[in-house]
Amino acid sequence: MKFESAPDGEPGLFVCNHSAIRGPVMITLDFDRPHANWVINCAMDRSKCESYAFHDVLNGNCVKAKSFYRFLAKLVRLLLPPLLENVDTVPVYHDRRIAETFRQSVDRLENGRDIIVFGESPRKYSEYVNELQRGFVDLGKYYYSHTGKRLKYYPVYVERRNRVIAIGKPIEYDPDIPIKEQRELVCEALQEGMDRMARGLKKHRPVPFLKERWYGAYGKYTDDFEGYWRMIESGDMGGK
């Protein structure tokens, strides 16, 4: 791993670019600190994984003939949940159950494990990274209320070709700043840090979070990512 400044002994929240599937794979294999990954609950729930695979993994609405993609989604449903059960994961919800996500995350942090979040949204920030969703910042407030400790958020940029995990300078949760304002401050610092590290690495071709075809088929969700996950949870896999 490549550090701008080495993390201290306290566990933290590491926010990473997704780089399609490459980010989660590299973090699982090469991130050498004890950690747990935030994973969308649909990927872990066998009753919802097929719809998740069809839309979010295969982008099934991008094709006219969907039957083959539905078949592939069934295979993913059989393979992915058992795979995730063999690594330390925290399910992420987009409803009131987010409190359970925070509870499990605090438990991991108190036991010395970092939390890894792949928090990009569909909105583009630069050629290297998308804008971040804001909700993960609230973990700092939850953690502080339970432990009195200030959580540190670290920007992380993964680059597969040269097998680099770059970790930047953190920004610390500040209980004196209102959470709405703090979401913006933290995410802007992390986005800037990820983009800066990407530009400082050996020249490489960035792998986007979402393929361009996603915007053609799912573009209406660009500013409604919560709606996107609700659509997936509904089990809707389109027409013929």
C-alpha positions in Angstrom: 0.0 0.0 0.0 1.1 3.6 -0.7 0.5 6.1 2.0 0.5 9.9 1.9 0.7 9.6 5.7 0.5 6.3 7.6 -2.7 5.7 9.5 -2.3 5.7 13.3 -3.2 2.8 15.5 -6.9 3.6 15.7 -9.3 1.9 13.3 -10.9 4.2 10.7 -13.3 4.4 7.8 -11.6 4.0 4.4 -13.5 5.3 1.4 -12.4 3.7 -1.8 -13.1 4.1 -5.5 -15.0 1.1 -6.9 -13.2 0.7 -10.2 -15.9 -1.6 -11.3 -15.3 -4.9 -9.5 -11.5 -4.3 -9.2 -11.7 -2.2 -6.0 -13.5 -4.8 -3.9 -11.2 -7.5 -5.2 -8.0 -5.7 -4.5 -9.1 -4.5 -1.1 -10.1 -8.1 -0.1 -6.8 -9.5 -1.3 -4.3 -6.7 -0.6 -5.5 -4.5 2.2 -3.4 -5.8 5.0 -5.2 -4.1 8.0 -8.0 -6.0 9.8 -11.2 -4.7 8.1 -14.8 -5.3 7.3 -16.4 -4.2 4.0 -19.7 -2.4 3.6 -21.7 -4.5 1.1 -25.2 -3.6 -0.2 -27.7 -6.0 1.4 -29.1 -7.1 -1.9 -25.9 -8.9 -2.7 -26.0 -10.9 0.5 -29.7 -11.7 0.5 -30.5 -14.7 -1.7 -34.0 -13.5 -2.3 -32.8 -10.2 -3.8 -29.4 -11.2 -5.2 -30.8 -12.2 -8.6 -32.3 -8.8 -9.3 -29.1 -7.2 -7.9 -27.0 -9.3 -10.3 -29.2 -8.6 -13.3 -29.2 -4.8 -12.9 -26.0 -3.8 -10.9 -23.6 -6.5 -12.1 -24.8 -7.3 -15.6 -26.7 -4.0 -16.4 -29.4 -6.2 -17.9 -31.6 -3.4 -19.0 -29.0 -2.4 -21.5 -29.8 -5.3 -23.8 -32.9 -6.1 -25.8 -32.9 -9.9 -25.3 -32.8 -10.3 -21.5 -33.3 -14.1 -21.1 -29.5 -14.9 -21.2 -28.8 -12.2 -18.7 -31.5 -13.5 -16.4 -29.8 -16.9 -16.6 -26.4 -15.4 -15.7 -28.1 -13.6 -12.8 -29.3 -16.9 -11.4 -25.7 -18.1 -11.4 -24.5 -15.1 -9.6 -27.3 -15.6 -7.0 -25.9 -19.1 -6.4 -22.3 -18.0 -6.0 -22.2 -14.5 -4.6 -23.9 -14.8 -1.2 -21.8 -17.8 0.0 -18.7 -16.0 -1.2 -19.5 -12.9 0.9 -20.3 -15.0 3.9 -16.7 -16.0 4.0 -15.3 -12.5 4.4 -16.1 -9.9 7.0 -19.0 -7.9 5.6 -21.5 -5.4 7.0 -24.8 -5.2 5.1 -25.8 -1.8 4.0 -29.5 -0.8 3.8 -31.2 2.2 2.3 -34.1 2.4 4.8 -34.4 2.5 8.6 -32.3 -0.6 8.9 -29.3 1.6 8.3 -29.2 1.8 12.1 -28.2 -1.9 12.0 -25.4 -1.1 9.5 -24.1 1.5 11.9 -24.4 -0.8 14.9 -22.4 -3.5 13.3 -19.9 -1.0 12.0 -19.3 0.4 15.5 -18.9 -3.2 16.8 -16.2 -3.8 14.2 -14.4 -0.5 15.0 -14.4 -1.2 18.7 -12.8 -4.5 18.0 -10.0 -2.9 16.1 -11.2 -3.4 12.5 -11.4 -0.7 9.9 -14.5 -0.2 7.8 -14.1 -0.1 4.0 -16.8 1.8 2.0 -17.1 2.0 -1.8 -19.2 5.1 -1.7 -19.3 6.5 -5.2 -22.6 7.7 -6.7 -23.5 7.8 -10.5 -22.5 11.6 -10.6 -19.0 12.1 -12.0 -16.5 14.2 -10.1 -13.5 13.7 -12.4 -12.1 11.2 -14.9 -10.8 9.2 -12.0 -13.6 9.2 -9.4 -17.3 9.9 -9.0 -19.0 12.0 -6.4 -19.5 10.3 -3.1 -22.8 9.4 -1.5 -23.2 11.2 1.8 -24.8 8.7 4.1 -21.6 6.9 5.3 -20.4 10.2 7.0 -23.1 9.7 9.6 -21.2 6.7 11.0 -18.8 9.3 12.6 -21.7 10.8 14.6 -23.0 7.3 15.6 -19.5 6.2 16.6 -18.8 9.4 18.6 -22.1 9.1 20.5 -21.3 5.5 21.5 -17.5 5.8 22.2 -16.6 9.5 22.5 -14.0 8.9 19.8 -13.6 10.9 16.7 -13.7 8.7 13.6 -11.2 9.4 10.8 -12.2 9.1 7.2 -9.4 8.1 4.8 -9.5 8.6 1.0 -8.4 5.5 -0.9 -7.6 5.1 -4.6 -7.0 1.6 -6.2 -5.3 1.2 -9.5 -5.2 -2.4 -10.8 -2.7 -2.3 -13.6 0.2 -1.3 -11.3 -1.5 -3.0 -8.3 -1.5 0.1 -6.1 -3.7 0.9 -3.1 -3.0 4.6 -2.3 -4.2 5.9 1.0 -4.4 9.6 1.6 -4.5 12.0 4.6 -7.6 11.6 6.7 -10.3 14.1 7.7 -11.6 13.7 11.2 -15.2 13.8 12.4 -15.9 17.0 14.3 -18.9 16.8 16.7 -19.1 20.6 16.8 -20.1 20.8 13.1 -23.7 20.1 12.1 -24.0 16.7 10.4 -25.5 18.2 7.2 -22.6 20.6 6.8 -20.1 17.9 7.8 -21.3 15.5 5.1 -20.3 18.0 2.5 -17.0 18.9 4.1 -16.0 15.2 4.5 -17.0 14.1 1.0 -15.4 17.0 -0.7 -12.1 16.3 1.1 -12.3 12.6 0.3 -13.1 13.2 -3.4 -10.3 15.7 -3.7 -7.9 13.3 -2.0 -8.8 10.4 -4.2 -8.5 12.5 -7.4 -5.2 14.0 -6.3 -3.7 10.6 -5.5 -4.9 9.2 -8.9 -3.2 12.0 -10.7 0.0 11.5 -8.8 0.3 7.8 -9.7 2.0 6.5 -12.8 -0.1 7.3 -15.8 -2.9 4.8 -16.1 -6.3 4.4 -17.7 -9.0 4.9 -15.0 -11.7 2.2 -14.7 -15.0 4.0 -14.1 -17.4 3.1 -11.3 -20.2 2.6 -13.9 -19.9 1.8 -17.6 -21.3 4.4 -20.0 -24.0 2.0 -21.0 -25.4 2.2 -17.5 -26.3 5.9 -18.1 -28.2 5.0 -21.2 -30.4 2.4 -19.5 -30.5 3.6 -16.0 -29.8 7.3 -16.4 -33.0 8.4 -14.7 -31.4 7.2 -11.4 -28.3 9.4 -11.7 -29.8 11.8 -9.2 -31.9 9.2 -7.4 -29.6 6.4 -6.4 -31.9 5.5 -3.5 -34.6 4.9 -6.1 -32.3 2.7 -8.0 -31.8 0.4 -5.0 -35.5 0.4 -4.4 -36.1 -0.8 -8.0 -33.6 -3.6 -7.5 -35.2 -4.6 -4.2 -38.6 -4.8 -5.9 -37.3 -7.7 -8.0 -38.3 -6.1 -11.3 -36.2 -7.4 -14.2 -37.9 -5.8 -17.1 -39.8 -7.2 -20.1 -38.8 -9.8 -22.6 
